């Protein structure tokens, strides 16, 4: 079972990443899914999504949890029955879970050139330090998207916009971390943000 990476962010926060190499059947057979999870996975049209969903259940096992310990609120945010904070992501052949005593968010994205085409939809302030002719432009945009997606998962509030309400402080790819802000309804929230690259993917996560 290919647990790809474990990151101990601090004494209360751990990230685990799974590389999805197994077939759907190999992932599905050993698992005991609760009825609504089974309904969800069987209703997915893409086997890639099914494998991503199932691999997250293996990451839960790495943390000592089962599918029965996980539930979702009305906004689609995942929670654990013991009160620990959790965030989940999967993209193509990787999935990730972060668990902490603090509020957290995580995102994995494949690095693709097409992110430059949609940059204006999620970038505003960050254009002040980005350059389109930078060889690392696509990678930096992917970090920004990942951090903002992580913030969105953490805050889980309808009506929030990546471009208008989330802000990522300048960073270098070698830094592996930066600060991000949420500016929403006249309140500002500061978060520590981390990111890493592997095999053409970017993982970003934020911790309150």
Backbone as JSON Lines, residues from 0, in Angstrom:
{"i":0,"aa":"X","n":[0.84,-1.19,0.0],"ca":[0.0,0.0,0.0],"c":[0.89,1.24,0.0]}
{"i":1,"aa":"X","n":[0.82,2.02,-1.03],"ca":[1.83,3.07,-1.2],"c":[1.54,4.38,-0.48]}
{"i":2,"aa":"X","n":[1.76,4.39,0.83],"ca":[1.8,5.67,1.52],"c":[3.03,6.39,0.99]}
{"i":3,"aa":"X","n":[2.82,7.55,0.37],"ca":[3.88,8.22,-0.38],"c":[4.73,9.13,0.51]}
{"i":4,"aa":"X","n":[4.06,9.83,1.42],"ca":[4.81,10.8,2.23],"c":[4.02,11.12,3.49]}
{"i":5,"aa":"X","n":[4.75,11.3,4.59],"ca":[4.18,11.77,5.85],"c":[4.93,13.02,6.29]}
{"i":6,"aa":"X","n":[4.18,14.06,6.62],"ca":[4.78,15.34,7.04],"c":[4.25,15.68,8.42]}
{"i":7,"aa":"X","n":[5.17,15.81,9.37],"ca":[4.79,16.25,10.72],"c":[4.94,17.77,10.77]}
{"i":8,"aa":"X","n":[3.82,18.46,10.57],"ca":[3.84,19.93,10.48],"c":[4.2,20.54,11.83]}
{"i":9,"aa":"X","n":[3.55,20.04,12.88],"ca":[3.89,20.4,14.25],"c":[3.39,19.25,15.14]}
{"i":10,"aa":"X","n":[3.46,19.45,16.45],"ca":[3.14,18.34,17.35],"c":[1.68,17.92,17.26]}
{"i":11,"aa":"X","n":[0.83,18.79,16.71],"ca":[-0.6,18.51,16.66],"c":[-1.13,18.3,15.24]}
{"i":12,"aa":"X","n":[-0.25,18.39,14.23],"ca":[-0.71,18.41,12.84],"c":[0.13,17.49,11.97]}
{"i":13,"aa":"X","n":[-0.53,16.58,11.25],"ca":[0.17,15.64,10.37],"c":[-0.51,15.6,9.0]}
{"i":14,"aa":"X","n":[0.32,15.57,7.95],"ca":[-0.16,15.4,6.57],"c":[0.3,14.03,6.08]}
{"i":15,"aa":"X","n":[-0.58,13.3,5.43],"ca":[-0.21,12.04,4.79],"c":[-0.67,12.07,3.33]}
{"i":16,"aa":"X","n":[0.21,11.63,2.43],"ca":[-0.07,11.64,1.0],"c":[0.03,10.22,0.47]}
{"i":17,"aa":"X","n":[-0.91,9.85,-0.38],"ca":[-1.0,8.51,-0.95],"c":[-0.79,8.58,-2.46]}
{"i":18,"aa":"X","n":[0.03,7.73,-3.0],"ca":[0.17,7.61,-4.45],"c":[-0.73,6.46,-4.91]}
{"i":19,"aa":"X","n":[-1.69,6.78,-5.76],"ca":[-2.72,5.81,-6.13],"c":[-2.23,4.97,-7.31]}
{"i":20,"aa":"X","n":[-1.75,3.78,-6.99],"ca":[-1.28,2.87,-8.03],"c":[-2.19,1.65,-8.16]}
{"i":21,"aa":"X","n":[-3.06,1.44,-7.17],"ca":[-3.92,0.26,-7.16],"c":[-5.1,0.43,-8.12]}
{"i":22,"aa":"X","n":[-5.65,-0.7,-8.52],"ca":[-6.88,-0.69,-9.31],"c":[-8.06,-0.37,-8.39]}
{"i":23,"aa":"X","n":[-9.19,-0.04,-8.99],"ca":[-10.41,0.19,-8.2],"c":[-10.76,-1.04,-7.36]}
{"i":24,"aa":"X","n":[-10.7,-2.22,-7.97],"ca":[-11.09,-3.43,-7.25],"c":[-10.15,-3.72,-6.08]}
{"i":25,"aa":"X","n":[-8.85,-3.5,-6.28],"ca":[-7.89,-3.75,-5.21],"c":[-8.11,-2.8,-4.04]}
{"i":26,"aa":"X","n":[-8.51,-1.57,-4.34],"ca":[-8.8,-0.61,-3.28],"c":[-10.13,-0.92,-2.58]}
{"i":27,"aa":"X","n":[-11.1,-1.32,-3.37],"ca":[-12.46,-1.48,-2.85],"c":[-12.62,-2.69,-1.94]}
{"i":28,"aa":"X","n":[-12.03,-3.81,-2.35],"ca":[-12.32,-5.09,-1.68],"c":[-12.06,-5.09,-0.17]}
{"i":29,"aa":"X","n":[-10.9,-4.59,0.3],"ca":[-10.63,-4.71,1.75],"c":[-11.4,-3.71,2.62]}
{"i":30,"aa":"X","n":[-12.07,-2.73,2.02],"ca":[-12.66,-1.66,2.81],"c":[-14.06,-2.01,3.28]}
{"i":31,"aa":"X","n":[-14.41,-1.49,4.44],"ca":[-15.78,-1.57,4.94],"c":[-16.34,-0.14,4.94]}
{"i":32,"aa":"X","n":[-17.16,0.14,3.93],"ca":[-17.71,1.48,3.76],"c":[-19.11,1.55,4.36]}
{"i":33,"aa":"X","n":[-19.41,2.68,5.0],"ca":[-20.79,2.86,5.47],"c":[-21.69,3.12,4.25]}
{"i":34,"aa":"X","n":[-23.01,2.91,4.41],"ca":[-23.91,2.93,3.25],"c":[-23.82,4.19,2.38]}
{"i":35,"aa":"X","n":[-23.76,5.38,3.01],"ca":[-23.73,6.59,2.16],"c":[-22.4,6.73,1.43]}
{"i":36,"aa":"X","n":[-21.31,6.23,2.0],"ca":[-20.02,6.25,1.3],"c":[-20.06,5.3,0.11]}
{"i":37,"aa":"X","n":[-20.66,4.14,0.31],"ca":[-20.8,3.16,-0.77],"c":[-21.65,3.75,-1.9]}
{"i":38,"aa":"X","n":[-22.72,4.42,-1.53],"ca":[-23.58,5.06,-2.54],"c":[-22.81,6.12,-3.32]}
{"i":39,"aa":"X","n":[-22.01,6.89,-2.61],"ca":[-21.23,7.94,-3.28],"c":[-20.24,7.36,-4.28]}
{"i":40,"aa":"X","n":[-19.48,6.36,-3.86],"ca":[-18.43,5.84,-4.73],"c":[-19.03,5.11,-5.93]}
{"i":41,"aa":"X","n":[-20.14,4.42,-5.73],"ca":[-20.77,3.72,-6.84],"c":[-21.41,4.69,-7.82]}
{"i":42,"aa":"X","n":[-21.75,5.88,-7.33],"ca":[-22.37,6.89,-8.19],"c":[-21.38,7.73,-8.98]}
{"i":43,"aa":"X","n":[-20.09,7.55,-8.73],"ca":[-19.08,8.34,-9.45],"c":[-18.87,7.78,-10.85]}
{"i":44,"aa":"X","n":[-18.89,8.65,-11.85],"ca":[-18.77,8.22,-13.24],"c":[-17.33,7.91,-13.63]}
{"i":45,"aa":"X","n":[-16.38,8.52,-12.96],"ca":[-14.97,8.35,-13.3],"c":[-14.3,7.38,-12.34]}
{"i":46,"aa":"X","n":[-13.6,6.39,-12.88],"ca":[-12.85,5.47,-12.02],"c":[-11.73,6.2,-11.3]}
{"i":47,"aa":"X","n":[-11.19,7.26,-11.92],"ca":[-10.15,8.05,-11.28],"c":[-10.67,8.67,-9.98]}
{"i":48,"aa":"X","n":[-11.91,9.19,-10.03],"ca":[-12.5,9.76,-8.82],"c":[-12.8,8.66,-7.79]}
{"i":49,"aa":"X","n":[-13.27,7.52,-8.27],"ca":[-13.54,6.41,-7.35],"c":[-12.27,5.99,-6.62]}
{"i":50,"aa":"X","n":[-11.18,5.86,-7.36],"ca":[-9.91,5.46,-6.75],"c":[-9.41,6.52,-5.78]}
{"i":51,"aa":"X","n":[-9.61,7.78,-6.12],"ca":[-9.23,8.86,-5.21],"c":[-10.03,8.79,-3.92]}
{"i":52,"aa":"X","n":[-11.32,8.61,-4.04],"ca":[-12.21,8.52,-2.88],"c":[-11.78,7.35,-1.98]}
{"i":53,"aa":"X","n":[-11.53,6.2,-2.59],"ca":[-11.17,5.01,-1.81],"c":[-9.79,5.15,-1.17]}
{"i":54,"aa":"X","n":[-8.86,5.77,-1.88],"ca":[-7.51,5.92,-1.33],"c":[-7.51,6.78,-0.08]}
{"i":55,"aa":"X","n":[-8.43,7.74,-0.02],"ca":[-8.56,8.57,1.18],"c":[-8.92,7.71,2.39]}
{"i":56,"aa":"X","n":[-9.71,6.65,2.16],"ca":[-10.07,5.76,3.28],"c":[-8.85,5.0,3.79]}
{"i":57,"aa":"X","n":[-7.9,4.73,2.9],"ca":[-6.65,4.1,3.35],"c":[-5.8,5.08,4.15]}
{"i":58,"aa":"X","n":[-5.82,6.35,3.74],"ca":[-5.11,7.36,4.53],"c":[-5.73,7.49,5.92]}
{"i":59,"aa":"X","n":[-7.04,7.43,5.99],"ca":[-7.7,7.45,7.3],"c":[-7.19,6.3,8.18]}
{"i":60,"aa":"X","n":[-7.03,5.13,7.57],"ca":[-6.53,3.97,8.34],"c":[-5.11,4.23,8.83]}
{"i":61,"aa":"X","n":[-4.3,4.92,8.03],"ca":[-2.94,5.26,8.46],"c":[-2.95,6.14,9.71]}
{"i":62,"aa":"X","n":[-4.02,6.93,9.84],"ca":[-4.18,7.79,11.03],"c":[-4.85,7.05,12.18]}
{"i":63,"aa":"X","n":[-5.33,5.84,11.93],"ca":[-6.03,5.1,12.97],"c":[-7.54,5.27,12.95]}
{"i":64,"aa":"X","n":[-8.08,5.82,11.85],"ca":[-9.52,6.01,11.72],"c":[-10.1,5.05,10.67]}
{"i":65,"aa":"X","n":[-11.42,4.99,10.63],"ca":[-12.11,4.24,9.59],"c":[-13.11,5.16,8.91]}
{"i":66,"aa":"X","n":[-13.73,4.65,7.86],"ca":[-14.77,5.43,7.17],"c":[-15.9,5.81,8.11]}
{"i":67,"aa":"X","n":[-16.14,4.97,9.11],"ca":[-17.23,5.24,10.06],"c":[-16.94,6.46,10.96]}
{"i":68,"aa":"X","n":[-15.66,6.84,11.05],"ca":[-15.29,7.99,11.89],"c":[-15.46,9.32,11.18]}
{"i":69,"aa":"X","n":[-15.72,9.27,9.88],"ca":[-15.76,10.48,9.05],"c":[-17.2,10.84,8.69]}
{"i":70,"aa":"X","n":[-17.54,12.13,8.81],"ca":[-18.85,12.59,8.33],"c":[-18.7,14.0,7.75]}
{"i":71,"aa":"X","n":[-19.73,14.41,7.01],"ca":[-19.68,15.71,6.33],"c":[-20.84,16.58,6.81]}
{"i":72,"aa":"X","n":[-20.58,17.89,6.93],"ca":[-21.66,18.81,7.32],"c":[-22.43,19.28,6.08]}
{"i":73,"aa":"X","n":[-23.36,20.19,6.28],"ca":[-24.23,20.65,5.2],"c":[-23.47,21.41,4.11]}
{"i":74,"aa":"X","n":[-22.27,21.89,4.44],"ca":[-21.45,22.61,3.46],"c":[-20.47,21.68,2.74]}
{"i":75,"aa":"X","n":[-20.53,20.4,3.08],"ca":[-19.62,19.45,2.44],"c":[-18.26,19.36,3.09]}
{"i":76,"aa":"X","n":[-18.12,19.98,4.27],"ca":[-16.83,19.95,4.97],"c":[-16.72,18.67,5.78]}
{"i":77,"aa":"X","n":[-15.6,17.96,5.68],"ca":[-15.44,16.72,6.44],"c":[-15.13,16.98,7.92]}
{"i":78,"aa":"X","n":[-15.58,16.08,8.77],"ca":[-15.32,16.15,10.2],"c":[-15.04,14.74,10.73]}
{"i":79,"aa":"X","n":[-14.34,14.68,11.84],"ca":[-14.1,13.42,12.53],"c":[-14.91,13.38,13.82]}
{"i":80,"aa":"X","n":[-15.38,12.21,14.16],"ca":[-16.26,12.08,15.32],"c":[-15.56,12.44,16.63]}
{"i":81,"aa":"X","n":[-14.22,12.33,16.67],"ca":[-13.52,12.65,17.92],"c":[-13.22,14.14,18.06]}
{"i":82,"aa":"X","n":[-13.65,14.95,17.08],"ca":[-13.49,16.39,17.18],"c":[-12.21,16.94,16.56]}
{"i":83,"aa":"X","n":[-11.3,16.06,16.15],"ca":[-10.1,16.54,15.45],"c":[-10.5,17.18,14.12]}
{"i":84,"aa":"X","n":[-9.67,18.13,13.66],"ca":[-9.93,18.81,12.39],"c":[-9.31,18.01,11.25]}
{"i":85,"aa":"X","n":[-10.02,17.93,10.13],"ca":[-9.54,17.16,8.99],"c":[-9.83,17.89,7.69]}
{"i":86,"aa":"X","n":[-8.95,17.73,6.72],"ca":[-9.21,18.18,5.35],"c":[-8.69,17.12,4.4]}
{"i":87,"aa":"X","n":[-9.34,17.01,3.24],"ca":[-9.11,15.91,2.3],"c":[-8.94,16.45,0.89]}
{"i":88,"aa":"X","n":[-8.09,15.79,0.12],"ca":[-7.93,16.17,-1.29],"c":[-7.52,14.96,-2.11]}
{"i":89,"aa":"X","n":[-7.89,14.96,-3.39],"ca":[-7.29,14.0,-4.32],"c":[-7.3,14.58,-5.73]}
{"i":90,"aa":"X","n":[-6.25,14.27,-6.47],"ca":[-6.07,14.78,-7.82],"c":[-5.33,13.74,-8.64]}
{"i":91,"aa":"X","n":[-5.99,13.2,-9.65],"ca":[-5.39,12.21,-10.53],"c":[-4.84,11.03,-9.72]}
{"i":92,"aa":"X","n":[-3.51,10.94,-9.58],"ca":[-2.91,9.76,-8.95],"c":[-2.39,10.01,-7.53]}
{"i":93,"aa":"X","n":[-2.82,11.11,-6.93],"ca":[-2.42,11.38,-5.55],"c":[-3.62,11.8,-4.71]}
{"i":94,"aa":"X","n":[-3.59,11.43,-3.44],"ca":[-4.58,11.93,-2.49],"c":[-3.86,12.35,-1.22]}
{"i":95,"aa":"X","n":[-4.52,13.19,-0.44],"ca":[-3.89,13.69,0.77],"c":[-4.9,13.95,1.86]}
{"i":96,"aa":"X","n":[-4.47,13.78,3.1],"ca":[-5.29,14.08,4.27],"c":[-4.42,14.82,5.28]}
{"i":97,"aa":"X","n":[-4.98,15.87,5.87],"ca":[-4.32,16.56,6.98],"c":[-5.25,16.5,8.18]}
{"i":98,"aa":"X","n":[-4.69,16.16,9.34],"ca":[-5.46,16.08,10.58],"c":[-4.72,16.88,11.65]}
{"i":99,"aa":"X","n":[-5.49,17.65,12.43],"ca":[-4.88,18.55,13.4],"c":[-5.86,18.86,14.52]}
{"i":100,"aa":"X","n":[-5.33,19.44,15.58],"ca":[-6.2,19.99,16.62],"c":[-6.67,21.4,16.24]}
{"i":101,"aa":"X","n":[-6.01,22.01,15.23],"ca":[-6.39,23.32,14.72],"c":[-7.15,23.17,13.4]}
{"i":102,"aa":"X","n":[-7.82,24.22,12.98],"ca":[-8.5,24.19,11.69],"c":[-7.46,24.1,10.57]}
{"i":103,"aa":"X","n":[-7.76,23.29,9.56],"ca":[-6.79,23.04,8.49],"c":[-7.5,22.92,7.14]}
{"i":104,"aa":"X","n":[-6.71,23.07,6.08],"ca":[-7.19,22.83,4.73],"c":[-6.04,22.29,3.9]}
{"i":105,"aa":"X","n":[-6.33,21.44,2.91],"ca":[-5.29,20.86,2.06],"c":[-5.79,20.74,0.63]}
{"i":106,"aa":"X","n":[-4.86,20.86,-0.32],"ca":[-5.2,20.69,-1.73],"c":[-4.01,20.13,-2.48]}
{"i":107,"aa":"X","n":[-4.25,19.2,-3.39],"ca":[-3.24,18.72,-4.32],"c":[-3.71,19.04,-5.73]}
{"i":108,"aa":"X","n":[-2.82,19.61,-6.54],"ca":[-3.14,19.96,-7.91],"c":[-2.04,19.47,-8.85]}
{"i":109,"aa":"X","n":[-2.43,19.01,-10.01],"ca":[-1.47,18.7,-11.06],"c":[-1.02,20.0,-11.7]}
{"i":110,"aa":"X","n":[0.27,20.12,-11.94],"ca":[0.8,21.34,-12.56],"c":[0.51,21.3,-14.06]}
{"i":111,"aa":"X","n":[-0.36,22.23,-14.52],"ca":[-0.76,22.25,-15.92],"c":[-0.75,23.67,-16.46]}
{"i":112,"aa":"X","n":[-0.32,23.81,-17.7],"ca":[-0.19,25.13,-18.31],"c":[-1.52,25.88,-18.36]}
{"i":113,"aa":"X","n":[-2.62,25.16,-18.41],"ca":[-3.91,25.82,-18.59],"c":[-4.29,26.69,-17.38]}
{"i":114,"aa":"X","n":[-3.58,26.53,-16.27],"ca":[-3.88,27.38,-15.11],"c":[-3.59,28.85,-15.43]}
{"i":115,"aa":"X","n":[-2.63,29.08,-16.34],"ca":[-2.31,30.46,-16.74],"c":[-3.48,31.12,-17.46]}
{"i":116,"aa":"X","n":[-4.28,30.31,-18.14],"ca":[-5.43,30.85,-18.89],"c":[-6.52,31.37,-17.94]}
{"i":117,"aa":"X","n":[-6.67,30.72,-16.79],"ca":[-7.73,31.11,-15.85],"c":[-7.2,31.95,-14.69]}
{"i":118,"aa":"X","n":[-5.93,32.34,-14.76],"ca":[-5.31,33.05,-13.62],"c":[-6.12,34.27,-13.18]}
{"i":119,"aa":"X","n":[-6.66,35.02,-14.14],"ca":[-7.39,36.25,-13.8],"c":[-8.66,35.97,-12.98]}
{"i":120,"aa":"X","n":[-9.08,34.71,-12.96],"ca":[-10.28,34.37,-12.2],"c":[-10.01,34.18,-10.71]}
{"i":121,"aa":"X","n":[-8.74,33.92,-10.36],"ca":[-8.47,33.67,-8.94],"c":[-7.3,34.48,-8.39]}
{"i":122,"aa":"X","n":[-6.65,35.27,-9.24],"ca":[-5.49,36.07,-8.82],"c":[-5.82,37.55,-8.95]}
{"i":123,"aa":"X","n":[-5.47,38.33,-7.94],"ca":[-5.59,39.79,-8.01],"c":[-4.3,40.4,-7.44]}
{"i":124,"aa":"X","n":[-4.24,40.5,-6.13],"ca":[-3.05,41.06,-5.47],"c":[-1.77,40.37,-5.92]}
{"i":125,"aa":"X","n":[-1.83,39.08,-6.11],"ca":[-0.63,38.28,-6.4],"c":[0.02,38.66,-7.73]}
{"i":126,"aa":"X","n":[-0.74,39.28,-8.64],"ca":[-0.13,39.73,-9.91],"c":[0.97,40.77,-9.67]}
{"i":127,"aa":"X","n":[0.97,41.38,-8.49],"ca":[2.02,42.36,-8.17],"c":[3.4,41.73,-8.1]}
{"i":128,"aa":"X","n":[3.46,40.43,-7.82],"ca":[4.78,39.79,-7.73],"c":[4.95,38.63,-8.7]}
{"i":129,"aa":"X","n":[3.97,38.39,-9.56],"ca":[4.09,37.34,-10.57],"c":[4.5,37.94,-11.91]}
{"i":130,"aa":"X","n":[5.25,37.17,-12.68],"ca":[5.65,37.6,-14.03],"c":[5.37,36.47,-15.01]}
{"i":131,"aa":"X","n":[4.62,36.77,-16.07],"ca":[4.23,35.73,-17.02],"c":[5.42,35.1,-17.73]}
{"i":132,"aa":"X","n":[6.51,35.84,-17.84],"ca":[7.69,35.3,-18.53],"c":[8.61,34.53,-17.57]}
{"i":133,"aa":"X","n":[8.19,34.39,-16.33],"ca":[8.95,33.63,-15.34],"c":[8.81,32.14,-15.67]}
{"i":134,"aa":"X","n":[9.93,31.43,-15.7],"ca":[9.89,29.98,-15.99],"c":[9.06,29.23,-14.95]}
{"i":135,"aa":"X","n":[8.92,29.82,-13.79],"ca":[8.18,29.16,-12.7],"c":[6.75,29.68,-12.56]}
{"i":136,"aa":"X","n":[6.28,30.42,-13.57],"ca":[4.96,31.07,-13.5],"c":[3.84,30.05,-13.22]}
{"i":137,"aa":"X","n":[3.81,28.97,-13.98],"ca":[2.75,27.97,-13.81],"c":[2.85,27.32,-12.43]}
{"i":138,"aa":"X","n":[4.06,27.02,-11.99],"ca":[4.22,26.4,-10.67],"c":[3.78,27.35,-9.56]}
{"i":139,"aa":"X","n":[4.1,28.64,-9.7],"ca":[3.68,29.62,-8.68],"c":[2.18,29.8,-8.66]}
{"i":140,"aa":"X","n":[1.57,29.83,-9.86],"ca":[0.12,29.92,-9.91],"c":[-0.53,28.7,-9.25]}
{"i":141,"aa":"X","n":[0.07,27.54,-9.44],"ca":[-0.47,26.32,-8.85],"c":[-0.38,26.36,-7.34]}
{"i":142,"aa":"X","n":[0.71,26.92,-6.81],"ca":[0.83,27.1,-5.36],"c":[-0.26,28.04,-4.86]}
{"i":143,"aa":"X","n":[-0.46,29.15,-5.56],"ca":[-1.47,30.13,-5.14],"c":[-2.86,29.52,-5.16]}
{"i":144,"aa":"X","n":[-3.18,28.8,-6.24],"ca":[-4.48,28.13,-6.31],"c":[-4.63,27.14,-5.15]}
{"i":145,"aa":"X","n":[-3.59,26.34,-4.91],"ca":[-3.65,25.33,-3.86],"c":[-3.86,25.94,-2.49]}
{"i":146,"aa":"X","n":[-3.17,27.04,-2.22],"ca":[-3.33,27.71,-0.92],"c":[-4.75,28.27,-0.79]}
{"i":147,"aa":"X","n":[-5.24,28.9,-1.86],"ca":[-6.58,29.48,-1.79],"c":[-7.66,28.4,-1.69]}
{"i":148,"aa":"X","n":[-7.45,27.31,-2.39],"ca":[-8.39,26.18,-2.26],"c":[-8.37,25.64,-0.83]}
{"i":149,"aa":"X","n":[-7.19,25.56,-0.24],"ca":[-7.06,25.1,1.15],"c":[-7.76,26.04,2.12]}
{"i":150,"aa":"X","n":[-7.61,27.34,1.89],"ca":[-8.3,28.34,2.72],"c":[-9.81,28.19,2.6]}
{"i":151,"aa":"X","n":[-10.27,27.96,1.38],"ca":[-11.7,27.81,1.14],"c":[-12.24,26.6,1.89]}
{"i":152,"aa":"X","n":[-11.48,25.5,1.85],"ca":[-11.9,24.28,2.56],"c":[-11.91,24.51,4.07]}
{"i":153,"aa":"X","n":[-10.92,25.23,4.56],"ca":[-10.82,25.49,6.0],"c":[-11.99,26.36,6.47]}
{"i":154,"aa":"X","n":[-12.27,27.42,5.73],"ca":[-13.27,28.39,6.18],"c":[-14.69,27.92,5.89]}
{"i":155,"aa":"X","n":[-14.87,27.21,4.78],"ca":[-16.15,26.58,4.43],"c":[-17.34,27.52,4.59]}
{"i":156,"aa":"X","n":[-17.24,28.68,3.96],"ca":[-18.32,29.67,4.04],"c":[-18.8,30.02,2.65]}
{"i":157,"aa":"X","n":[-20.05,29.75,2.33],"ca":[-20.56,30.09,0.99],"c":[-20.43,31.58,0.71]}
{"i":158,"aa":"X","n":[-20.1,31.91,-0.53],"ca":[-19.99,33.31,-0.92],"c":[-18.57,33.83,-0.94]}
{"i":159,"aa":"X","n":[-17.63,33.06,-0.44],"ca":[-16.23,33.49,-0.47],"c":[-15.66,33.3,-1.87]}
{"i":160,"aa":"X","n":[-14.85,34.25,-2.31],"ca":[-14.26,34.22,-3.65],"c":[-12.74,34.21,-3.56]}
{"i":161,"aa":"X","n":[-12.12,33.33,-4.34],"ca":[-10.66,33.22,-4.33],"c":[-10.01,34.57,-4.62]}
{"i":162,"aa":"X","n":[-10.51,35.28,-5.61],"ca":[-9.89,36.52,-6.07],"c":[-10.12,37.67,-5.1]}
{"i":163,"aa":"X","n":[-11.31,37.75,-4.57],"ca":[-11.68,38.91,-3.76],"c":[-11.32,38.79,-2.29]}
{"i":164,"aa":"X","n":[-11.34,37.56,-1.76],"ca":[-11.24,37.41,-0.31],"c":[-9.98,36.72,0.19]}
{"i":165,"aa":"X","n":[-9.2,36.12,-0.71],"ca":[-8.0,35.4,-0.3],"c":[-6.76,36.07,-0.87]}
{"i":166,"aa":"X","n":[-5.71,36.12,-0.06],"ca":[-4.49,36.83,-0.46],"c":[-3.27,36.03,-0.02]}
{"i":167,"aa":"X","n":[-2.35,35.81,-0.95],"ca":[-1.14,35.03,-0.66],"c":[0.07,35.95,-0.74]}
{"i":168,"aa":"X","n":[0.81,36.03,0.35],"ca":[1.99,36.89,0.44],"c":[3.1,36.36,-0.48]}
{"i":169,"aa":"X","n":[3.94,37.25,-1.05],"ca":[5.01,36.79,-1.96],"c":[5.85,35.67,-1.39]}
{"i":170,"aa":"X","n":[6.28,34.76,-2.27],"ca":[7.06,33.6,-1.85],"c":[7.97,33.18,-2.98]}
{"i":171,"aa":"X","n":[8.96,32.37,-2.65],"ca":[9.79,31.68,-3.63],"c":[9.45,30.19,-3.53]}
{"i":172,"aa":"X","n":[9.56,29.47,-4.64],"ca":[9.22,28.05,-4.6],"c":[10.09,27.28,-3.61]}
{"i":173,"aa":"X","n":[11.34,27.72,-3.44],"ca":[12.24,27.05,-2.5],"c":[11.83,27.26,-1.04]}
{"i":174,"aa":"X","n":[11.0,28.28,-0.79],"ca":[10.62,28.6,0.58],"c":[9.8,27.46,1.22]}
{"i":175,"aa":"X","n":[8.89,26.92,0.45],"ca":[8.02,25.87,0.98],"c":[6.97,26.37,1.94]}
{"i":176,"aa":"X","n":[6.93,27.67,2.17],"ca":[5.91,28.23,3.07],"c":[5.73,29.71,2.8]}
{"i":177,"aa":"X","n":[4.58,30.22,3.19],"ca":[4.31,31.65,3.11],"c":[3.14,31.94,4.06]}
{"i":178,"aa":"X","n":[2.68,33.16,4.04],"ca":[1.54,33.56,4.85],"c":[0.37,33.86,3.92]}
{"i":179,"aa":"X","n":[-0.81,33.49,4.32],"ca":[-2.0,33.8,3.54],"c":[-3.03,34.48,4.45]}
{"i":180,"aa":"X","n":[-3.85,35.32,3.82],"ca":[-4.86,36.06,4.56],"c":[-6.23,35.83,3.95]}
{"i":181,"aa":"X","n":[-7.24,35.8,4.8],"ca":[-8.62,35.91,4.37],"c":[-9.13,37.28,4.82]}
{"i":182,"aa":"X","n":[-9.67,38.03,3.88],"ca":[-10.24,39.36,4.15],"c":[-11.72,39.27,3.78]}
{"i":183,"aa":"X","n":[-12.56,39.11,4.79],"ca":[-13.96,38.81,4.51],"c":[-14.87,39.53,5.51]}
{"i":184,"aa":"X","n":[-15.8,40.29,4.99],"ca":[-16.77,41.01,5.81],"c":[-16.1,41.83,6.91]}
{"i":185,"aa":"X","n":[-15.1,42.61,6.48],"ca":[-14.39,43.55,7.36],"c":[-13.6,42.87,8.48]}
{"i":186,"aa":"X","n":[-13.32,41.58,8.31],"ca":[-12.46,40.88,9.26],"c":[-11.3,40.26,8.5]}
{"i":187,"aa":"X","n":[-10.13,40.21,9.13],"ca":[-8.95,39.63,8.5],"c":[-8.46,38.45,9.35]}
{"i":188,"aa":"X","n":[-8.1,37.38,8.66],"ca":[-7.63,36.16,9.31],"c":[-6.31,35.76,8.69]}
{"i":189,"aa":"X","n":[-5.33,35.46,9.52],"ca":[-3.98,35.13,9.06],"c":[-3.72,33.63,9.22]}
{"i":190,"aa":"X","n":[-3.12,33.03,8.19],"ca":[-2.85,31.59,8.23],"c":[-1.43,31.28,7.77]}
{"i":191,"aa":"X","n":[-0.81,30.32,8.42],"ca":[0.46,29.79,7.95],"c":[0.19,28.8,6.82]}
{"i":192,"aa":"X","n":[0.88,28.99,5.7],"ca":[0.64,28.17,4.51],"c":[1.93,27.46,4.12]}
{"i":193,"aa":"X","n":[1.8,26.21,3.7],"ca":[2.95,25.4,3.31],"c":[2.68,24.77,1.95]}
{"i":194,"aa":"X","n":[3.74,24.47,1.23],"ca":[3.56,23.82,-0.07],"c":[4.79,23.01,-0.42]}
{"i":195,"aa":"X","n":[4.58,21.99,-1.27],"ca":[5.69,21.16,-1.74],"c":[5.31,20.61,-3.11]}
{"i":196,"aa":"X","n":[6.34,20.21,-3.87],"ca":[6.14,19.67,-5.21],"c":[6.65,18.24,-5.27]}
{"i":197,"aa":"X","n":[5.97,17.42,-6.09],"ca":[6.43,16.04,-6.31],"c":[5.78,15.52,-7.6]}
{"i":198,"aa":"X","n":[6.6,14.96,-8.45],"ca":[6.15,14.26,-9.66],"c":[5.15,15.07,-10.49]}
{"i":199,"aa":"X","n":[5.4,16.37,-10.63],"ca":[4.52,17.2,-11.43],"c":[3.26,17.66,-10.74]}
{"i":200,"aa":"X","n":[3.19,17.47,-9.43],"ca":[2.04,17.89,-8.63],"c":[2.49,18.91,-7.57]}
{"i":201,"aa":"X","n":[1.55,19.69,-7.09],"ca":[1.79,20.62,-5.98],"c":[0.78,20.31,-4.87]}
{"i":202,"aa":"X","n":[1.28,20.19,-3.66],"ca":[0.41,20.06,-2.48],"c":[0.57,21.32,-1.64]}
{"i":203,"aa":"X","n":[-0.55,21.91,-1.29],"ca":[-0.54,23.08,-0.39],"c":[-1.44,22.77,0.8]}
{"i":204,"aa":"X","n":[-1.08,23.3,1.96],"ca":[-1.96,23.15,3.12],"c":[-1.8,24.34,4.03]}
{"i":205,"aa":"X","n":[-2.86,24.65,4.76],"ca":[-2.87,25.8,5.66],"c":[-3.32,25.34,7.04]}
{"i":206,"aa":"X","n":[-2.79,26.0,8.04],"ca":[-3.08,25.67,9.43],"c":[-3.45,26.96,10.17]}
{"i":207,"aa":"X","n":[-4.57,26.94,10.87],"ca":[-4.99,28.13,11.61],"c":[-4.08,28.4,12.78]}
